[in-house]
Amino acid sequence: MPWPAAANVPAYLLAAVMLLTWPQWRDIGGRRLLWLIATLLGYLCLSSLWSASVTADAVLRVFLHGALVLMFVVAFAECQMRGQLRRWVGRSMAVVGIITVIAALALFYASEPADGRLRGLGLLANHVVAAWVYAVVLVLVLDVAASDRSSAWRLVAVASALLLAWTIFLSDSRNAWVSTLIGVGVFLMARLVLDPQRFVAGVAALTVVLGVLVGALVANPAARDVLVPRGTSFRPEIWSDAVGDLIRGGPWFGLGINTRNTVVADGIEFEHPYSMYLSVAYQGGLVGLALFLLLIAAVLIVLVRNYQEADAKLALGILGVALPAYLLDGHQLVDDVGATWFLFWLPVAIALGISWRWLPRGL
């Protein structure tokens, strides 16, 4: 959809249903992971009160976004807890993936963009964001291709995966290329490696090998011109400027989620610091960054402890896309329905659903 408000309508309806049926899920209050999620969301929403510009409308909008995210996470966690997740998400994404990428490819070849980079439709008009979402869908359809009992659905999933991979390639985003390779690699490793300790060691080895390989290629002038034709895209200058603003404005609690975090590098104004981690620190300070990293660690612990579950492997693959991608890009953790819901809040919801299952259910 081209408008955030339109994309939010289903989320509003979902939140309304969740609030009306709260007795069915109130027992989730016994999960520490839920309180950690709520604390991070609540803190970032509260930071709107010490933003540069405080208006009732802006504060209300942020708290509404935080509530929508929380309701989505709880709702999806209950789907996971009741064993409904992989039954319908993978197949629906396989179909949606084919439809979406065919539309994006048709637009790309028909319009022939000047920069030669494929963009998605509507809110996926940014080529990097579109490629990230396609990467998450790729992990979801690979799960269908690997585990679905229906040969017809496996065939649909394979076709969708091939189209998604080609679309991600045409995005010409090096960030998306690398994060997709890592995410798919983590997912396949989780499917093939039975022991969680070997999986963790394998992911660490994969990270080191990719780091060394990328470093060696970038150090070679000929390879660097091919791999990163746009150079560093001013990332060091952007990050330096953003860190300087944070130090001057309040390193502990940040400048607030509603404070414009535009940065200027080499005379060019950029809309945000181009790193989710730095953006969270900019908005919520070191306290906000610590809560964000603590939530990531808690989610990973739940997933690794429940490594034998197929849903945990799926969530690890999605985080394999998101966590490295967020090093070089990303902006709002609390926002309208969008890429962050796919890349971060979806695997968080899966982890919450897995931990929720440990509680005795009286329903």
QUIRAWO-V952376 format. One record per residue. RES is the residue in three letters. SS is DSSP state (A for helix, B for strand, O for the rest). PHI is phi as a letter, one per 40 degrees, with the letter a starting at -180 (NA if undefined). NEAR is the number of other C-alpha atoms within 10 Angstrom. Layout:
RES/SS/PHI/NEAR, RES/SS/PHI/NEAR
This chain:
MET/O/NA/11, PRO/O/c/11, TRP/O/b/9, PRO/A/d/14, ALA/A/c/12, ALA/A/c/11, ALA/A/c/16, ASN/A/c/17, VAL/A/d/12, PRO/A/d/12, ALA/A/c/18, TYR/A/c/18, LEU/A/c/11, LEU/A/c/16, ALA/A/c/20, ALA/A/c/14, VAL/A/c/13, MET/A/c/17, LEU/A/c/12, LEU/A/c/10, THR/O/b/11, TRP/A/d/11, PRO/A/d/10, GLN/A/c/14, TRP/O/b/16, ARG/A/c/9, ASP/A/c/14, ILE/A/c/21, GLY/A/c/11, GLY/A/c/11, ARG/O/c/16, ARG/A/c/14, LEU/A/c/22, LEU/A/c/21, TRP/A/c/15, LEU/A/c/16, ILE/A/c/25, ALA/A/c/16, THR/A/c/16, LEU/A/c/23, LEU/A/c/23, GLY/A/c/18, TYR/A/c/19, LEU/A/c/28, CYS/A/c/25, LEU/A/c/17, SER/A/c/22, SER/A/c/26, LEU/A/c/18, TRP/A/b/17, SER/O/c/20, ALA/O/c/13, SER/O/b/13, VAL/O/b/14, THR/O/b/13, ALA/A/d/9, ASP/A/c/8, ALA/A/c/16, VAL/A/c/19, LEU/A/c/13, ARG/A/c/16, VAL/A/c/23, PHE/A/c/19, LEU/A/c/17, HIS/A/c/21, GLY/A/c/23, ALA/A/c/19, LEU/A/c/23, VAL/A/c/26, LEU/A/c/21, MET/A/c/20, PHE/A/c/22, VAL/A/c/24, VAL/A/c/23, ALA/A/c/19, PHE/A/c/22, ALA/A/c/27, GLU/A/c/23, CYS/A/d/17, GLN/A/c/22, MET/A/c/20, ARG/O/c/13, GLY/O/g/14, GLN/O/c/13, LEU/A/c/17, ARG/A/c/19, ARG/A/c/13, TRP/A/b/9, VAL/A/c/14, GLY/A/c/23, ARG/A/c/21, SER/A/c/15, MET/A/c/22, ALA/A/c/29, VAL/A/c/16, VAL/A/c/14, GLY/A/c/24, ILE/A/c/19, ILE/A/c/13, THR/A/c/19, VAL/A/c/23, ILE/A/c/16, ALA/A/c/13, ALA/A/c/20, LEU/A/c/18, ALA/A/c/12, LEU/A/c/16, PHE/A/c/19, TYR/A/c/11, ALA/A/c/9, SER/A/c/11, GLU/O/f/12, PRO/O/d/12, ALA/O/c/6, ASP/O/c/7, GLY/O/g/13, ARG/O/b/18, LEU/O/c/27, ARG/O/b/26, GLY/O/c/24, LEU/O/c/17, GLY/A/g/13, LEU/A/c/17, LEU/A/c/20, ALA/O/c/14, ASN/O/c/15, HIS/A/c/19, VAL/A/c/25, VAL/A/c/22, ALA/A/d/26, ALA/A/c/30, TRP/A/c/28, VAL/A/c/24, TYR/A/c/28, ALA/A/c/30, VAL/A/c/28, VAL/A/c/25, LEU/A/d/29, VAL/A/c/28, LEU/A/c/27, VAL/A/c/30, LEU/A/c/24, ASP/A/c/25, VAL/A/c/25, ALA/A/c/25, ALA/A/c/13, SER/A/b/15, ASP/O/c/19, ARG/O/c/10, SER/O/c/10, SER/A/c/11, ALA/A/c/11, TRP/A/c/19, ARG/A/c/21, LEU/A/c/15, VAL/A/c/18, ALA/A/c/29, VAL/A/c/19, ALA/A/c/17, SER/A/c/26, ALA/A/c/24, LEU/A/c/13, LEU/A/c/21, LEU/A/c/26, ALA/A/c/17, TRP/A/c/12, THR/A/c/24, ILE/A/c/27, PHE/A/c/17, LEU/A/c/18, SER/O/c/23, ASP/O/g/19, SER/O/c/20, ARG/A/c/17, ASN/A/d/18, ALA/A/c/27, TRP/A/d/21, VAL/A/c/15, SER/A/c/25, THR/A/c/29, LEU/A/d/15, ILE/A/c/25, GLY/A/c/27, VAL/A/c/23, GLY/A/c/19, VAL/A/c/28, PHE/A/c/25, LEU/A/c/18, MET/A/c/19, ALA/A/c/26, ARG/A/c/19, LEU/A/c/10, VAL/O/c/13, LEU/O/c/12, ASP/O/c/12, PRO/A/c/16, GLN/A/c/12, ARG/A/c/13, PHE/A/c/19, VAL/A/c/16, ALA/A/c/11, GLY/A/c/17, VAL/A/c/18, ALA/A/c/11, ALA/A/c/12, LEU/A/c/16, THR/A/c/15, VAL/A/c/12, VAL/A/c/12, LEU/A/c/14, GLY/A/c/12, VAL/A/c/12, LEU/A/c/12, VAL/A/c/15, GLY/A/c/12, ALA/A/c/12, LEU/A/c/17, VAL/A/c/17, ALA/A/c/11, ASN/O/c/10, PRO/A/d/10, ALA/A/c/10, ALA/A/c/14, ARG/A/c/17, ASP/A/c/13, VAL/A/c/12, LEU/A/c/15, VAL/O/b/14, PRO/O/c/11, ARG/O/c/11, GLY/O/g/12, THR/O/c/9, SER/O/f/11, PHE/O/g/15, ARG/A/d/16, PRO/A/d/12, GLU/A/c/15, ILE/A/c/23, TRP/A/c/21, SER/A/c/14, ASP/A/c/16, ALA/A/c/24, VAL/A/c/18, GLY/A/c/12, ASP/A/c/17, LEU/A/c/24, ILE/A/c/14, ARG/A/c/11, GLY/A/c/15, GLY/O/h/16, PRO/O/c/19, TRP/O/c/16, PHE/O/b/21, GLY/O/g/28, LEU/O/c/27, GLY/O/g/28, ILE/O/c/29, ASN/O/c/21, THR/O/c/17, ARG/O/c/15, ASN/O/b/20, THR/O/c/13, VAL/B/b/21, VAL/B/b/18, ALA/B/b/17, ASP/O/f/8, GLY/O/g/7, ILE/B/b/9, GLU/B/c/11, PHE/B/b/14, GLU/O/c/11, HIS/O/a/22, PRO/O/c/28, TYR/O/f/21, SER/O/a/21, MET/A/c/23, TYR/A/c/23, LEU/A/c/25, SER/A/c/28, VAL/A/c/27, ALA/A/c/27, TYR/A/c/31, GLN/A/c/30, GLY/A/b/32, GLY/A/g/24, LEU/A/c/19, VAL/A/c/18, GLY/A/c/25, LEU/A/c/23, ALA/A/c/16, LEU/A/c/21, PHE/A/c/22, LEU/A/c/12, LEU/A/c/15, LEU/A/c/20, ILE/A/d/16, ALA/A/c/12, ALA/A/c/18, VAL/A/c/25, LEU/A/c/19, ILE/A/c/13, VAL/A/c/18, LEU/A/c/26, VAL/A/c/20, ARG/A/c/13, ASN/O/b/17, TYR/O/d/21, GLN/O/c/15, GLU/O/c/12, ALA/A/c/15, ASP/A/c/22, ALA/A/c/24, LYS/A/c/23, LEU/A/c/28, ALA/A/c/27, LEU/A/c/26, GLY/A/c/28, ILE/A/c/31, LEU/A/c/28, GLY/A/c/24, VAL/A/c/30, ALA/A/c/28, LEU/A/c/18, PRO/A/c/19, ALA/A/c/25, TYR/A/c/20, LEU/A/c/15, LEU/A/b/16, ASP/O/a/20, GLY/O/h/22, HIS/O/a/19, GLN/O/c/17, LEU/O/c/23, VAL/O/b/25, ASP/O/a/19, ASP/O/d/21, VAL/O/d/21, GLY/O/a/17, ALA/A/c/23, THR/A/c/22, TRP/A/c/20, PHE/A/c/19, LEU/A/c/24, PHE/A/b/19, TRP/A/c/21, LEU/A/c/21, PRO/A/c/28, VAL/A/c/28, ALA/A/c/28, ILE/A/c/28, ALA/A/c/28, LEU/A/c/28, GLY/A/c/28, ILE/A/c/23, SER/A/c/22, TRP/A/c/26, ARG/O/c/17, TRP/O/c/10, LEU/O/c/12, PRO/O/c/8, ARG/O/b/11, GLY/O/b/6, LEU/O/b/6
